[in-house]
Amino acid sequence: MNWDDVRVFLSVARTGQILAAGRRLGLNHATVARRLTSLEEDLSVKLFERSTSGCVLTDKGSRFLPRAEAIEAEMLAAEAEIADDEVSISGTVRIGAPDGFGVAFLAPRLGQLTEKHPDLTVQLVPVPRSFSLSRREADIAITVERPEHGRLIARKLTDYSLGLYASSSYLDTCPPPETLKDLKDHSLIGAVEDLIYSQALNYAADFAKDWSARFEIASALGQTEAVRAGAGIGVLHSFIARSDPDLVRLLPDIEVKRAYWTVSHESTRPLRPVTATLEFLNDLVLSEREIFA
C-alpha cells in the first residue's frame, strides 16, 4: 500500500470530490482518480461510490478512514521527529475563527507571526460558522465551546464578556433602559436565529428570552456596525465595543461570559507550522489579556 495513495484517499474523503481533492494536493483530476483506483486494487475493496456530483464513502471506505488517519498521524509524527530544528518553519496554516475575534483581534496581529516566520503562510477565515477539522477545512479552529467528541485537542484561550450597548445618537432620541424589562420598548438588534450554529452564540437569549429584534444580522461585526449607526440596542463583545467612545454600555452590572478555545486535530499535532501557530496564539492572548478583562 502506497502512502501517497492513502493521502489521496484522505483528501477525497474530506472534500467529497476528486476535483477539490486534486486542488488541495496540487494534482490533476486524472492522477487523483488513478491513485484511488490503485489503492482500491491494493485493498481489493471499493472505497467510494463515485458519481458526477461527488464521492461518497462505502461501508468499507468508512471503516478504512480511521486507519488511514492513523497512518497519516504516524507519517506526520515521523516527519516532525526527524525534521532539522534549524530549518525554518514553512508551509500554510489555516485558522478558522468567529468573525468578531477573527477580524477585530486576530487580523491586526497575525502579521507578527508571519514576520517571525517569513516562510510561513497564514490563512485567516473569520466567518460566523463552524469548521470541520477532520475534513481539514481549517488546521486550527477558534471555538466558543470545548468540543466533547472526536480526535481533537482543545486548549482554553481566554474568557470574554458581552454586554448591552447603544450609540450616543440612539440614546439622544430614546432614553436608556433602566431594567431588562425596558428593552421591549426599544429597537433591538440581534442575530439571525436559524443561522446560529452553536447555542453558546445565542447571546441575546441570556439577556431576554423574548428578545425580539427587528434588525437581524448574521455577523457579530455587522451587529456592532448597526449599533454604532444608531439602529438600536445590541449585545456586543466588550473587547470590541469598549474601544469605540461612541458606544455606550447599558445596564453595566449585567453581562454574559463566554470563552474562546483553540482546537486542532490530533493528527496535526506533530506539524511544526501548527504547533508554532498555536503557541503564538496563546502567547498573544496572554500578553494582551487586559483587552478581554
C-alpha positions in Angstrom: 0.0 0.0 0.0 1.4 3.3 -1.1 1.3 6.3 1.4 0.7 8.7 -1.5 -2.4 6.8 -2.4 -3.6 6.9 1.2 -3.0 10.6 1.2 -5.2 11.0 -1.9 -7.9 8.8 -0.3 -8.0 11.1 2.8 -8.2 14.2 0.7 -11.1 12.9 -1.3 -12.9 11.6 1.9 -12.5 15.1 3.4 -13.6 17.1 0.4 -16.1 14.7 -1.1 -14.8 15.4 -4.6 -12.0 14.3 -6.8 -11.5 17.7 -8.3 -11.4 19.5 -4.9 -9.0 16.9 -3.6 -6.8 17.5 -6.6 -6.7 21.2 -5.9 -5.7 20.7 -2.3 -2.9 18.3 -3.3 -1.7 20.0 -6.4 -2.7 17.1 -8.6 -4.9 16.8 -11.7 -8.2 15.0 -11.8 -6.9 12.0 -13.7 -4.0 11.5 -11.2 -6.3 11.5 -8.2 -8.7 9.1 -9.8 -5.9 6.8 -10.8 -4.4 6.7 -7.3 -7.8 6.0 -5.8 -8.2 3.1 -8.2 -4.7 1.8 -7.3 -5.5 1.9 -3.6 -8.8 0.1 -4.1 -7.0 -2.6 -6.1 -4.3 -3.0 -3.4 -7.0 -3.4 -0.8 -9.3 -5.4 -3.0 -12.3 -3.2 -1.9 -14.4 -0.4 -3.3 -13.8 2.7 -1.1 -16.0 5.2 -2.8 -19.2 5.4 -4.8 -18.2 7.8 -7.5 -20.6 10.0 -9.4 -20.7 13.3 -11.2 -21.9 15.0 -8.0 -19.1 13.7 -5.9 -17.6 10.7 -4.0 -19.3 9.0 -1.0 -17.5 6.6 1.2 -18.7 3.0 1.0 -19.1 1.0 4.2 -15.6 -0.4 3.6 -14.3 3.1 3.0 -15.8 4.4 6.2 -14.1 1.5 8.1 -10.8 2.3 6.4 -10.9 6.0 7.2 -9.8 5.9 10.8 -7.0 3.5 9.8 -5.9 5.9 7.1 -5.9 8.8 9.6 -3.8 6.7 12.0 -1.3 6.1 9.1 -1.3 9.9 8.4 -0.7 10.7 12.1 2.3 8.3 12.2 3.8 9.8 9.0 3.4 13.3 10.3 4.9 12.4 13.6 7.9 10.7 11.8 8.4 13.7 9.6 8.3 16.1 12.6 10.7 13.9 14.7 13.4 13.8 12.1 13.0 17.4 10.9 16.0 19.6 11.3 15.3 22.1 14.1 17.4 24.6 12.3 15.2 24.6 9.3 12.7 27.5 9.2 9.0 26.9 9.8 7.3 26.9 6.4 4.0 25.8 4.8 0.4 27.0 5.2 -1.7 27.2 8.3 -5.4 28.0 8.1 -7.2 29.4 11.1 -11.0 29.4 11.3 -12.4 31.9 13.8 -15.7 33.6 14.7 -15.8 36.9 12.8 -15.7 39.2 15.9 -12.5 37.6 17.3 -11.0 36.9 13.9 -11.4 40.3 12.3 -11.3 42.6 15.4 -8.5 40.9 17.3 -6.5 38.4 15.1 -6.4 40.2 11.7 -4.4 43.2 13.0 -2.0 41.0 14.9 -1.3 37.9 12.8 1.3 39.8 10.8 3.6 39.4 13.8 3.5 35.6 13.2 4.4 35.9 9.5 7.1 38.4 10.4 8.6 35.9 12.9 8.4 33.1 10.3 8.8 34.6 6.8 8.4 31.2 5.1 5.0 30.6 6.8 1.7 31.4 5.1 -1.2 32.1 7.4 -4.8 31.9 6.2 -7.4 33.5 8.4 -11.0 32.6 7.7 -13.1 34.8 10.0 -16.7 33.9 9.3 -19.8 33.1 11.5 -19.7 29.3 11.0 -18.2 26.1 12.4 -15.2 24.4 10.9 -14.6 20.7 10.4 -11.1 19.9 11.4 -11.4 16.2 10.4 -12.2 17.4 6.8 -9.3 19.9 7.1 -11.5 22.9 6.5 -9.0 24.5 9.0 -5.9 23.5 10.8 -6.8 25.4 13.9 -10.3 26.4 14.9 -11.2 29.1 17.5 -14.4 28.0 19.1 -16.7 29.2 21.9 -17.3 25.7 23.3 -14.9 23.0 24.2 -15.5 20.0 21.8 -16.6 16.8 23.6 -16.2 14.4 20.7 -13.7 13.5 18.1 -9.9 13.2 18.0 -9.5 16.9 18.9 -7.1 18.7 21.1 -8.6 21.8 22.9 -7.0 24.5 25.0 -8.7 27.4 26.6 -7.5 30.7 25.1 -9.4 33.3 27.2 -12.6 34.3 28.8 -14.5 37.2 27.4 -17.7 39.1 28.1 -20.6 40.6 26.2 -22.9 43.4 27.3 -25.7 45.7 26.1 -24.7 48.7 24.0 -26.2 51.6 22.1 -24.8 54.5 20.3 -24.8 58.1 21.6 -27.0 59.1 18.7 -29.6 56.4 19.5 -29.7 57.5 23.2 -30.2 61.1 22.1 -33.7 60.1 20.9 -34.5 57.2 23.2 -33.9 57.1 27.0 -31.7 54.3 28.1 -33.4 51.2 29.6 -33.3 51.1 33.4 -34.1 47.4 33.6 -34.1 44.4 31.2 -37.9 44.7 31.0 -37.5 48.1 29.4 -35.9 46.5 26.4 -39.3 45.8 25.0 -39.7 49.5 24.4 -36.6 49.7 22.3 -35.4 48.8 18.8 -33.3 45.7 19.2 -30.6 44.3 17.0 -29.8 40.5 17.0 -28.5 37.5 15.2 -30.3 35.5 12.5 -31.5 32.7 14.8 -31.6 29.8 12.3 -28.0 30.6 11.3 -26.6 30.4 14.8 -24.5 27.2 14.6 -23.9 27.0 18.4 -26.3 27.7 21.2 -23.4 29.3 23.1 -23.5 32.1 20.4 -27.2 32.9 21.2 -26.1 35.7 23.5 -29.3 37.7 23.4 -31.3 34.8 25.0 -29.2 35.3 28.1 -30.5 38.8 28.4 -34.1 38.3 27.4 -35.9 35.1 26.5 -38.2 37.1 24.2 -35.5 39.2 22.5 -37.5 40.5 19.6 -35.0 42.0 17.1 -36.4 43.9 14.2 -32.9 44.0 12.6 -31.1 40.6 12.4 -27.6 40.3 11.2 -25.7 37.0 10.9 -22.3 38.6 11.9 -21.0 39.9 15.2 -19.2 42.7 13.4 -22.3 43.5 11.4 -24.3 43.9 14.6 -21.6 46.2 16.0 -21.8 48.4 13.0 -25.6 48.6 13.1 -25.5 49.6 16.8 -22.8 52.2 16.0 -25.0 53.6 13.3 -27.8 54.2 15.8 -30.2 51.4 14.6 -30.9 50.2 18.2 -29.6 48.2 21.2 -27.5 45.1 20.7 -25.4 42.6 22.6 -21.8 43.3 21.7 -18.4 41.9 22.5 -17.0 44.2 25.2 -13.4 43.8 23.9 -14.6 45.3 20.6 -17.2 47.8 21.8 -15.2 49.4 24.6 -12.6 50.8 22.1 -15.3 53.0 20.5 -16.2 56.1 22.6 -19.5 56.5 20.8 -20.8 53.1 22.0 -22.4 53.4 25.5 -22.6 50.4 27.8 -26.1 49.9 29.2 -27.1 48.1 32.4 -23.3 47.5 33.1 -24.0 45.2 36.0 -25.5 42.7 33.6 -23.2 40.7 31.3 -22.7 37.4 29.6 -19.5 35.4 30.0 -18.0 33.1 27.3 -14.6 31.6 26.5 -12.6 31.1 23.3 -10.8 27.8 22.8 -8.1 26.7 20.3 -8.9 23.4 18.8 -6.8 21.2 16.4 -7.0 17.7 15.2 -4.7 15.3 16.9 -3.2 14.2 13.6 -1.8 17.7 13.0 -0.2 17.9 16.5 3.3 17.0 15.3 3.3 19.6 12.5 5.7 22.4 13.3 3.6 25.2 11.5 0.5 24.2 13.5 2.3 24.0 16.8 4.1 27.3 16.2 0.8 29.0 15.4 -0.9 27.6 18.5 2.0 28.8 20.6 1.8 32.2 19.0 -2.0 32.5 19.6 -1.7 31.5 23.3 1.2 33.9 23.9 -0.6 36.7 22.0 -3.8 36.5 24.1 -1.8 36.2 27.3 0.2 39.3 26.5 -3.0 41.3 25.8 -5.3 39.7 28.4 -6.3 43.1 29.7 -8.3 43.6 26.5 -10.6 40.7 27.5 -10.8 41.5 31.2 
